[in-house]
Every structure is written in structure tokens, then in C-alpha cells.
Amino acid sequence: MDATINPPPGLGAPRAGSRTARLAAAAGRLLLGLTFTVTGLNGFLNFLPQPRTPMPAGALALAGAFMQSGYLFQLVAATQLVAGLLLLSNRFVPLALALIAPVIVNILAFHVFLAPSGRGVAAVLVLVEAFLAWSYREAFRPMLAARVAPGPR
């Protein structure tokens, strides 16, 4: 088979290693997948209970702006849902990790600057995302090349 059409075996899969490392990657993938599938669905169906503690004014203003935009809240929810389903199905995992990374960065920034009570959950999401990105690092290697020529090699 032509190597330009079919990627080398294992490209995109976690690197070969111990059974524990493979299980940890699968557990992290399922944790992120479940988290973002549920929160993405909640963006459309609104089935999770609202927090009992009042949100700070800045956090309420940002959430209100997302809703008032007419598209941004739905776009973020759809991104979460798609990435979550990809992670749960173990399909296109590197793509799902790349799609969900900006959402996780914004979750962390939101909780660091606007609503500090959720910093722990945000930190866990960042750590799991970083661990999975490291586990799938071979799939990201071509994206991180300083110079790349377009077209087939």
C-alpha cells in the first residue's frame, strides 16, 4: 500500500507502552468524552440543575453575552458534543482533542478569572487533556513542524 494514502500503523493511537499507560489513556478519553457529551447535550436540552451559589457578576455577564450572541453558546455546546462523542467512540481522537482544547482553555480562564469556585474541575480537565495529548503525541507531530510543503510528498 502507498504510505502517502495510508498512515503508518499506530499513527494517532497512544504510543506502545505498559498496559497501565494504555488503560490510563482509555480512562482519560472516556472521562473527557462523557464530560463533554453530557455538557454538550445540556447546552441544548438544559437537564442539569443550575448551581445553587450565585455566580459572580463577571461570570454572569460573560454567560449572558454567549446567550445574547445568538450562536456562540450553541456553537460551544455543539463542539463539546461532537468532541465528546468522538472521544467516547474512540474515533478521530486527536481531532477531538484539538477541537476541545480551546474550550478547555476557556473553561480554565473562566474559573481562574471569573468564578474561582470551579478551579478544581477546570484543572482536572486541563490535566486529562494534556495527558491525552501526550499519549497521542505522534498524531500531533506533523502539525508541529516548523515548515511543511503543501501537497503529497
Sequence and secondary structure as in RCSB ss.txt:
>XXXX:A:sequence
MDATINPPPGLGAPRAGSRTARLAAAAGRLLLGLTFTVTGLNGFLNFLPQPRTPMPAGALALAGAFMQSGYLFQL
VAATQLVAGLLLLSNRFVPLALALIAPVIVNILAFHVFLAPSGRGVAAVLVLVEAFLAWSYREAFRPMLAARVAP
GPR
>XXXX:A:secstr
  TTTS  TTTTS  S  HHHHHHHHHHHHHHHHHHHHHHHHHHH  S   SS   HHHHHHHHHHHHTSSHHHH
HHHHHHHHHHHHHHTSSHHHHHHHHHHHHHHHHHHHHHT GGGHHHHHHHHHHHHHHHHHTHHHHGGGG S   S
S  
